Amino acid sequence: MKDAGYSLPASDQFFRSFYSLSTISDSFIERFWLFDPSTNDDVVNRFLSLLGPAVIDRGKFKFECKKFTGAINQIAELFGYRTIDLPDC
């Protein structure tokens, strides 16, 4: 497998419904990171149209132009873990 991820295609109404129903609660989203190696804004805009002001206006959304292993390295670092020389490929 070369790539892993989810680009939120416009046709996926199930995920949009699932997300909207799962965010109706007393809990809140601490952070929403989108990692994508492309500099094309299409994927970012699709996620922004889904998230809404509770995530966007409160600075919870962050886009990083990184490949999968770069994302893993950054997430591991946030939680105090070290990865073992994962190449960003």
Order of alpha helices (4+ residues) and beta strands (2+ residues): alpha-beta-alpha-alpha-beta-alpha
